[in-house]
C-alpha cells in the first residue's frame, strides 16, 4: 500500500531513527484504526533502516494467541537468534518453564532479555517493532514495559503499533511509558478527500474518477486505505464499463473481506454496535442501538465514534449499502433472527411506522410471534396499499396469515391477501379462492371480504360458483338480487360491502344468469336516460345494456351519497377492482371522454403505475379512446403496454377487450403480421359466453375483411349480432356490427343486401349524429348512384367530424375526393377507395411454384403449422384427425423440400383462413 498524507509521521520516525543512530533510544506508540496504514508506515521505516545496514526486528500480536503466556517474547527471542550468535537470550526451555508458571515474570528472565537487546544494539542501530501490541499477553507486555524503561541510553528504537479503542487493555503500558521523555505517540486516521484523490490517481481503474466521484469513493471507503485499496481492486475486476467510465466505485468481494477484517480486529463492542446498526437500517439511532443491545448510552456513543474514526461508519452510518449488507451477512443465522425480532419490538415501542416494524418481522422469520405482530403486519399492509406498493402489502399479509390464532382472523387476512395479489396478478390470486370459498360458506368470511371471492371468480369466468356464493351473502344480509336498485334508481349503499353492484356486474358478465335477477327500475327520468321506457316502480329484468347505462350514470353522478364512491381519491386504500370496473362501464356506454379523464387522473397518481393490473386497465381505456378518435399509433402503443404489464392468463375473461383493441389497431395500421400475432394469444373458452367476446369477434371480422376474406368476416359480424340480440346488448355504441357486415357485403359484391342492411341500420339510429350514423352514410354512398354519392359522403363527413372519429372521417374524405374527381371527368365511380387501409392479400398465382402445388387442405394445415400450432391443435381446429394432419405435413415437406415446420416459408401463413382464427385455451 502506497503512503498518502503520512509525510509528517514518516518524517518523525526518520528523525527518531537518526537519534537511534547517534546512540539515543526512543519509544514510539503508533495508534490508529484498523486498516489506516500503521503497519505500512512502519514498513516504510524498515526499508530505510535495512538500507542503512541497521537491524529491524518485528513481532506481531494476534487475538488467537492473546492467552499464550510470553508468546510475543518468544517471537522476539527467536528473531534475535536469527540475526546471529547472541549471548544471553533465554533458552527455549527457560522460556517454556516461565510460560507454564503464573504470576509475575521472573526478574532474571527480563534482565536476560534486556542484556540480549543491548548486545544486539552494540553491533549497530536496532529497531524493534511490535505490531498489534494490544493482542499481546500480559506477561509479554510486562517484559516490554521493563525493556522500554531501560533503552534511553541504547541505540534502540522501539515502535509499538496499536489499534484505536484498546486503551483499557493497554492501560498499564500507557501509564508506565507515555510520560517518558523519549516516548512519542503518533495518531493515524483515515485519509481526507485529497488523500483519496492522490491514491486513486495511481491506479488505472480509478484514475478517471471525476471530482464528484472522488467524494463518493471517500464516502464509500470512509477514507480507510485498506477499504480504498479493496474498492479499487473490485472496480478493476468487477466494475461495469459504465461505472468505470464514470469513475464510480464498485464494492464487491474484496471490499467485503476488507470490511469484515477491519470490523473483527476491533473491540467486540464495535462489532456489536455495527451489527445493531445494520439490523436497524434506516431507522438507526444511538438510542435504539443502546436499547437493542441493552448497552449504556456512553458505551454506544464511544463505539460509534471509533467506527467513524476507522471509516467503517462514514457520514451518519454506513458509507455504502454494500457495507451494511456485508455486516448483516456476517451475523450467524440464529443471532440475526433474534436481533430482528428484538429490533421489531424496540421499533414498535419507539413509535416507528408500521411498515418499518413489519420489515423487521418479515426478516426475522419468527413463526411464533406475539399477538401485536399480527396487528402491525395488517396495518403495514394497509399503508402499503395506500401507497400502491402491492408487493410489500402481499408480503405483509402472507406473513400475517401464518400468525392468525383463530379462523375468523385467518379468513379476513387471506381475503385481504387475495385482493392485494389480484391487483398484481389475478392468476396468482386464484390459489386462494378454494379456501376463501369454503370460508364464505362456513360464515367465517362476510361483508366486503366475502365479495372479494365473488369478484375474483367472476373475473376468472367461474360464474356458477360466483352466483352460489353471492346468493349466500345476499341471504345473510337480507338483500336478494331483486333489491339491486332503490326507488331513486341507485344502489341503497354504494360501498364495497354492498352486493348490489356485484350482482349486476355478474349479470353483465354472464347474461345467462340474469334471468333469475330482478331489479327495481329507476324513476321515470332515469328510465328515459337508460332508454328502457319502463315506468317507475315496475319490476323488470335488467338487460346488460341497461346495466351499462345505469352503471355509467352512477360513475358520473357527483352529488349526494354516491359522490366519489366508485372512483376513490388519492388517499383511498380501496384496491383498484371497483374503480376500474367503473371505468369499464364508462367505456362500454361509449362515454370515452369521461373514461379517459378518470383514467388520466388515476394514472397521474404515483401509486397507480406500481399496480400492474390497474395500470394495464387504464392503458386499455386510453387505447379505446385513441382508436375512437382515429389515433391508430397511440392505440397500438397503449395496448402493447397493457398486454406487457399483465399476462393473458391474468386478464381472465376481460382479455377480449385489450386484444380486440390491439388487433384493430394493428389492422387499421396495415400491420397484418402483428394483428395475426395478437390473434395467436390464447383466450379462455368461457370468454365467448361473455360480452367481452363481442369486441374480440368484431376485431377478428375486421381483420379478415382487411385480408379480403369478406365471407369469413361476414360470419364474424353476424355472430356478434346474434349474441348481442340474445343478450339484449344490441347497440352500435358497443359493437357496430351492422356497418361492418354491410362493408363485407359490399366487398362480396352483394350491393342489394348491403343497401338493405344499411338502410335498416339508419332507421334504427335515427337522426342523432353518431359514429355509427356517419359510417352508415359512407357505406350507403358506396352502394348509391353517382348522383347521390357525393351528397351522402358530405353528410358523412359532417357527422363524423362532429363525433371526432378521425379514422372514418379520413376514409369519408377520401371517398368524397374520389367522387368529386369522377364527376369532373365524367367517369364511372368505382368502389370506395378507402374502405380498408390494409394491404391486399397474397396473390396465389404469383407465389413460387412449390406453394402453388399445395392443395387447399394442405394450405390450411401448413398455415397453422407455420404459425406454431401443434398437430393436436391443428386437428381440433380443422375437425380432422391427428393422423390426417401428419399425412398432410409429410406431403407439404416433400413438395416444399423442407425438413420440418421450422423451415416452412412465412408466406404460407397468409394463404389459409384458419391461420387467422382465435387461439382458444
Beta strands, then each sheet from edge to edge (+ up, - down):
strand 1: 26-32
strand 2: 55-60
strand 3: 126-131
strand 4: 156-163
strand 5: 183-188
strand 6: 518-520
strand 7: 539-541
strand 8: 682-683
strand 9: 919-920
sheet 1: 2+ 3+ 4+ 1+ 5+
sheet 2: 6+ 7-
sheet 3: 8+ 9+
end
